[in-house]
Amino acid sequence: MENGLARGERSPYQRDRDRIIHSIAFRRLRYKTQVFVAPDGDHYRVRLTHSLEVAQIARVIARILRLDEDLTEGLALAHDIGHPPFGHAGEEALDAALHKAGGFDHNANTLRTLMRIDSPYPHHDGLNLTWETLEGLAKHNGPVANPTWALRELNAAYDLELGTHASLEAQVAALSDDIAYDNHDIDDGLRAGFLELDELLAHPFIAANWGEVERRYPDISRERQLAELLRSQIGTMVNDLVAESQKRLVGVESVEDVRAAGRPLIAFSAAMEEGERAFKRFMYEKLYYHPEQLETAKRARAVLAELYAAYSQEPVLMDESWIDTLPRTEPERSRHIADYIAGMTDRFAITCHENIYGRTPAGLSNV
């Protein structure tokens, strides 16, 4: 019993996962940019659907490798919670706005959101997650040699051993993220008309699986062939990761062994890693840095920069609860304003900008 209420028979990691899913920050991912800002189409991915897809892939891998599935799933679900509106464009805008206050980093903001900002419980700040979940979120991309101010503050209060590699579960979640967006961004890029189909299918990272799909299913529609291609690509990457990781895990008996390994133990093979990096370069050139994407990102940065300027000059424009807790001194004051903006969804940021400036920001969606 906790405060007289039965909480059920859940492990600490199940409780973490459930608290993440029930959090306000997680719900807001429904209206936060994945690749395309504020997409008009119903079928484009947003941060929420991406996070669910990452969690599905991560849980499959964790089960095969006999890791803790609940810890893995919680890490995958929470990994993008710190993203501001408009994705990386929004992150760049807030980083620039906070250049005198330590900058902004979405990874550190994930921890800040879960440990300080989203606080629904009566006796503690944050969601009161386990050390392993927080550590995995802090270091899912590897040891952190130079933490930003936000991560330094949190680490000082709750040592996350930033200099070591994270758990196997965190490593699985990180590479599941790569598997998900490497493949699902193809779907969105083709849907938007930003990727040339013939050029995509000829890329070495894609070509072998595409040839096999055409051989096995010559008589089905191109749409179904492409759906099969994405499934095949995901399966190929998952199988490669599992095989390479199993090799690296031989002789590893404990968490201490994982931290002492000095390298990631969850990994792609050298050939897969090289191919995946080459494909990422292709996707950056053709999709993420597409001229229309860059123009939309420029407009999105301007919206958040103008919001930050407005709230800095007139804090009364923020919601009442944020006005009441506004610090008087710097850099805490500037960081508080950035916290408010970072928690916004794309559509709420657009609405706030319209209310303040009397005009709807133009050109914020190119699909």
C-alpha positions in Angstrom: 0.0 0.0 0.0 1.1 3.6 -0.8 -0.8 6.4 0.8 -3.5 3.8 1.5 -3.9 2.9 -2.2 -3.0 -0.4 -3.7 -0.4 0.1 -6.5 -0.4 -3.5 -7.8 2.4 -6.0 -8.3 4.7 -4.1 -10.6 8.5 -4.1 -10.8 10.2 -0.8 -10.4 10.9 -0.7 -14.2 7.2 -1.5 -15.0 6.3 1.4 -12.7 8.8 3.7 -14.6 7.3 2.7 -17.9 3.8 3.3 -16.7 4.6 6.7 -15.2 6.2 7.8 -18.5 3.2 6.7 -20.5 0.8 8.5 -18.2 2.8 11.7 -18.1 1.8 15.0 -19.6 5.1 15.2 -21.4 4.5 11.9 -23.2 1.1 12.9 -24.3 2.4 16.1 -25.8 4.6 14.1 -28.2 1.5 13.5 -30.3 1.8 17.1 -31.6 5.6 17.4 -31.8 7.7 17.3 -35.0 9.4 14.1 -36.0 10.6 14.9 -39.6 8.0 17.3 -40.9 6.8 20.3 -38.9 3.1 20.4 -38.0 2.2 17.9 -40.9 -1.3 18.3 -42.4 -1.5 14.6 -43.4 -2.8 12.0 -40.9 -0.3 9.4 -41.9 3.0 11.2 -41.2 4.9 10.3 -38.1 5.2 12.5 -35.0 7.3 12.1 -31.9 4.7 10.0 -30.3 4.3 7.4 -33.1 8.0 7.3 -33.5 8.6 6.6 -29.8 6.0 3.8 -29.9 7.8 2.3 -33.0 11.2 2.5 -31.2 9.7 0.8 -28.1 8.3 -2.0 -30.2 11.7 -2.7 -31.9 13.6 -2.3 -28.6 11.4 -4.7 -26.7 11.8 -7.4 -29.4 15.6 -7.1 -29.2 15.6 -7.1 -25.4 13.5 -10.3 -25.4 15.9 -12.1 -27.8 18.9 -11.0 -25.7 17.2 -11.8 -22.4 17.4 -8.3 -21.1 14.9 -6.5 -18.9 12.1 -5.7 -21.4 10.3 -3.2 -19.1 13.4 -1.1 -18.6 14.2 -1.2 -22.3 10.7 -0.2 -23.2 10.6 2.7 -20.7 13.8 4.1 -22.1 12.6 3.8 -25.7 9.3 5.5 -24.8 11.0 8.4 -23.0 14.0 9.1 -25.2 12.5 12.0 -27.1 10.4 13.6 -24.4 12.9 16.6 -24.1 12.4 17.7 -27.7 10.9 21.2 -28.0 8.3 22.1 -30.7 9.5 21.9 -34.3 12.2 19.3 -33.6 15.8 20.1 -34.2 14.9 23.5 -35.6 13.3 24.3 -32.2 16.3 23.0 -30.4 18.6 25.3 -32.4 16.3 28.3 -31.6 16.3 27.7 -27.9 20.1 26.9 -27.8 20.7 30.3 -29.5 18.3 32.1 -27.1 20.1 30.6 -24.1 23.6 31.3 -25.4 24.3 33.4 -22.3 22.6 30.9 -20.0 24.3 27.6 -20.9 22.4 26.7 -24.1 19.8 24.1 -24.7 20.1 20.3 -25.4 17.1 18.1 -25.9 18.8 15.0 -24.3 19.5 16.9 -21.1 16.0 18.4 -21.3 14.5 14.9 -21.3 16.1 14.4 -17.9 15.1 17.8 -16.7 11.5 17.2 -17.7 11.3 13.9 -16.0 13.1 14.8 -12.8 12.0 18.4 -12.3 9.3 19.8 -14.5 6.6 17.2 -14.9 5.7 16.8 -11.2 2.3 15.2 -10.6 3.1 13.6 -7.3 2.5 15.1 -3.8 5.8 14.5 -2.1 8.6 14.7 -4.7 9.6 16.5 -7.9 9.5 14.7 -11.2 8.2 11.2 -11.9 10.4 9.6 -9.3 11.9 7.2 -11.8 14.6 4.6 -10.9 18.3 5.3 -11.2 18.7 2.8 -14.0 16.0 4.6 -16.2 17.5 8.0 -15.6 21.1 6.8 -16.1 20.0 5.1 -19.4 18.4 8.3 -20.7 21.4 10.3 -19.8 23.9 8.0 -21.5 22.0 6.1 -24.2 24.4 7.6 -26.8 27.5 6.7 -24.7 29.5 8.3 -21.8 29.1 12.0 -21.4 32.4 13.8 -21.1 31.1 17.4 -21.2 27.6 17.6 -19.8 25.5 20.7 -20.4 24.4 22.8 -17.4 21.1 20.9 -17.1 22.7 17.5 -16.9 25.4 18.8 -14.6 22.8 20.1 -12.2 20.8 16.8 -12.2 23.9 14.7 -11.9 25.1 16.7 -8.9 21.9 15.8 -7.2 21.7 12.2 -8.3 25.0 10.8 -9.5 24.4 9.1 -12.9 28.0 8.0 -13.4 28.3 9.9 -16.6 31.8 8.7 -17.5 30.7 5.1 -18.0 28.7 3.2 -20.6 25.0 2.8 -19.9 23.2 -0.4 -19.4 22.6 -2.9 -22.2 18.9 -1.9 -22.2 19.9 1.7 -22.8 22.2 0.7 -25.7 19.4 -1.4 -27.2 17.0 1.6 -27.0 19.5 3.9 -28.7 20.1 1.6 -31.7 16.4 0.8 -31.9 15.9 4.5 -32.5 18.3 4.4 -35.4 16.5 1.3 -36.9 13.1 3.0 -36.6 13.9 6.3 -38.1 16.3 5.0 -40.8 13.3 3.0 -42.2 10.2 4.9 -41.3 11.6 8.2 -42.5 11.8 6.5 -45.9 8.0 6.1 -45.8 7.4 9.7 -44.8 9.9 11.0 -47.3 8.3 9.1 -50.2 4.8 10.2 -49.0 5.9 13.8 -49.1 7.6 13.5 -52.5 11.0 14.5 -51.2 12.7 11.3 -52.0 13.2 10.0 -55.5 12.1 6.4 -55.6 14.6 5.2 -58.2 17.5 6.9 -56.5 16.4 5.4 -53.1 16.0 1.9 -54.4 19.4 2.0 -56.1 21.2 2.9 -52.8 23.5 0.0 -51.7 21.9 -0.1 -48.3 18.5 -0.7 -49.8 19.2 -2.4 -53.1 19.7 -6.0 -51.9 16.5 -6.2 -50.0 14.6 -4.4 -52.8 15.9 -7.0 -55.3 14.7 -9.8 -53.0 11.2 -8.2 -52.6 10.8 -7.8 -56.4 11.9 -11.4 -56.9 9.5 -12.8 -54.3 6.5 -10.5 -55.0 6.7 -9.5 -58.7 2.9 -9.3 -59.1 1.8 -7.1 -56.1 1.4 -3.3 -56.3 4.4 -1.0 -55.8 2.8 0.3 -52.6 2.8 -3.2 -51.1 6.3 -3.9 -52.4 7.6 -0.8 -50.5 5.8 -1.8 -47.3 7.5 -5.2 -47.6 10.8 -3.5 -48.2 10.6 -1.5 -45.0 9.7 -4.6 -43.0 12.6 -6.4 -44.6 15.0 -3.6 -43.9 14.0 -3.5 -40.2 14.3 -7.3 -39.9 17.7 -7.2 -41.5 19.0 -4.6 -39.2 17.5 -6.2 -36.1 19.0 -9.6 -37.0 22.4 -8.1 -37.6 22.4 -6.2 -34.3 21.3 -9.3 -32.4 24.1 -11.5 -34.0 26.8 -8.9 -33.4 25.7 -8.2 -29.8 25.6 -11.9 -28.9 29.2 -12.2 -30.0 30.2 -9.2 -27.9 28.3 -10.4 -24.9 30.2 -13.7 -24.6 31.8 -13.7 -21.1 29.8 -10.7 -19.8 28.2 -11.8 -16.5 27.2 -8.6 -14.8 26.4 -4.9 -15.0 29.9 -4.2 -13.8 31.3 -6.1 -16.8 29.1 -3.9 -19.1 30.5 -0.7 -17.6 34.1 -2.0 -17.7 33.9 -3.1 -21.3 35.1 0.3 -22.6 32.9 0.0 -25.7 29.3 -0.5 -26.6 28.3 -4.2 -26.3 25.1 -3.7 -28.3 26.2 -2.9 -31.8 25.8 -3.5 -35.5 28.4 -5.5 -37.4 31.1 -3.4 -39.0 29.6 -3.9 -42.5 26.1 -2.9 -41.3 27.4 0.1 -39.4 29.3 1.4 -42.5 26.2 0.9 -44.7 23.9 2.5 -42.2 26.2 5.6 -41.9 26.3 5.9 -45.7 22.5 5.7 -45.8 22.2 8.4 -43.2 24.3 10.7 -45.3 22.0 10.0 -48.2 19.0 10.8 -46.1 20.4 14.0 -44.8 21.2 15.2 -48.3 17.9 14.2 -49.9 15.4 14.6 -47.0 16.5 16.3 -43.9 18.4 19.0 -45.8 16.0 19.3 -48.6 15.6 23.0 -49.6 11.9 23.0 -48.5 12.9 21.4 -45.2 15.6 24.0 -44.6 13.2 26.8 -45.4 10.5 25.4 -43.1 13.1 25.0 -40.3 14.2 28.6 -40.8 10.6 29.8 -40.2 10.2 27.5 -37.2 13.3 28.9 -35.6 12.0 32.4 -36.1 8.7 31.5 -34.4 10.5 30.2 -31.2 12.9 33.1 -31.2 10.0 35.5 -31.3 8.2 33.6 -28.5 11.3 33.7 -26.4 11.7 37.4 -26.9 8.1 38.1 -26.1 8.1 36.1 -22.8 11.5 37.6 -21.8 10.1 41.1 -22.2 6.6 40.4 -20.8 6.6 37.3 -18.7 2.9 37.9 -17.9 2.2 36.4 -21.4 3.0 32.9 -20.0 0.5 30.7 -18.3 -0.2 31.8 -14.7 1.5 28.9 -13.0 4.7 29.7 -14.9 4.5 33.4 -14.0 4.1 32.5 -10.3 7.3 30.4 -10.3 9.5 32.7 -12.5 12.9 33.2 -10.9 14.1 36.7 -10.3 17.8 36.1 -11.1 19.7 34.9 -14.1 20.4 32.5 -15.6 17.5 30.7 -13.8 15.0 33.2 -15.2 16.0 32.6 -18.9 16.1 28.9 -18.3 12.6 28.9 -16.8 11.2 30.7 -19.9 13.0 28.1 -22.2 11.4 25.3 -20.1 8.0 26.8 -20.8 8.6 27.0 -24.5 10.3 23.6 -24.7 7.2 21.9 -23.3 4.9 23.3 -26.0 3.6 21.2 -28.9 4.0 22.5 -32.4 0.3 23.6 -32.6 0.4 25.3 -29.2 3.5 27.3 -30.1 1.8 28.4 -33.3 -1.3 29.5 -31.4 0.8 31.4 -28.8 2.7 33.2 -31.5 -0.5 34.1 -33.2 -2.1 35.4 -30.0 1.0 37.5 -29.2 1.8 38.9 -32.6 -1.6 38.9 -34.2 -0.6 36.8 -37.2 -0.4 33.1 -38.0 3.2 32.1 -38.9 3.2 31.2 -42.5 4.9 28.2 -44.2 5.3 26.1 -41.1 4.1 22.9 -42.9 5.4 21.7 -46.2 3.4 18.5 -46.3 
